[in-house]
Amino acid sequence: MYPVIALIVLLVFTWIVAMWASCGENEEHDDVEKPEQSSDEHDHRDAD
């Protein structure tokens, strides 16, 4: 009985970590893209 409970807990923990990691990746991509766009704008302003 205990191995079954341990397996269920492990699967739930793995699922939570996977969801957290995928949400973290989406936020990081959004944060990374915005500064790049603003830095590109600054580069174009400096070039002009």
Summary of the structure (lengths in Angstrom):
residues: 48
radius of gyration: 21.0
end to end distance: 71.3
largest distance: 71.3
contacts: 89
relative contact order: 0.07
helix: 96%
strand: 0%
